[in-house]
Amino acid sequence: MNEIVIVVVAIVALIVGVIIYGVLSTTAGYEEDVNKNYIPDRFERMLGMDPKKKEDADS
């Protein structure tokens, strides 16, 4: 039972770490994020997604 708890805590820590890295790196300007979703465009390109700038509803 302890092993399951350790694995779950490790997975949650990894996910939280990636989210914190994405937010900090894009707000500090280390990574580019044209669509403002706090996922660096480099990661989106590695996953095969095409990062596009969001268009305003007013335009």
Buried (B, 14 or more C-beta within 10 A) or exposed (E): EEEEEEEEEEEEEEEEEEEEBBBEBBEEEEBEBEBEEBBBBEBBEEEEEEBEEEEEEEE
